[in-house]
């Protein structure tokens, strides 16, 4: 089996999948899709991902190639295909909680900051795209901080093992920093991020360690 990940170094959606692949111990080839230069709009990429999104995970196995798109679907596939370690808890309520935390980032925060959304708003009013992205990051992260006060978080978002919600949280905090969002009001999120950052899978997936990261952004 050969895995090929089409990714952009700073894309939070791609970042989630890189962490997931690392936690599952799956080696893959990295193929950069430069979102700033418009690679996502090339016909060959649109043939794989009709919306022009990253990541795209291609799995070559048994003489055929499976093309998976959208980080949610990719991570669900990986978790069902490669069971250990699991991204979701073993109990029904725990799985619902973790999915809700992940979806909070996926639907209530990340879409508000993506490049296409900000570009559209900038055509309406200069600076509106950045203000819009910051606003939804602040509201979303505050709500996530509150959600994690239910007594079910441990070292990580759910208990003491990394899972699906952590895969969404860590890249989102990086995006918030790029938007110059003050993260001091979210001590639980920062504590969990610190625990994640100690793990090799999270370290290897970091944007600064990707081959298409510009020299000024690369980890020393």
ABEGO torsion letter per residue (X at the ends): XBBBBBBBAABAAAAAAAAAAAAAGBBBBBBBBBAAAGAAABAAAAAABAAGBOBBBBBBBGGBBBBBBEAAAAAAAAAAABAOBBABBABAAAAAAAAAAAAAAAAAAAAAABAAAAAAAAAABBGAAAAAAAAAAAAAAAAAAAAAAAGABBABABEABBBAAAAAAAAAAAAAAAAGBBAAABAAAAAAAAAAAABAAAAAABAAABAABBAAABBX
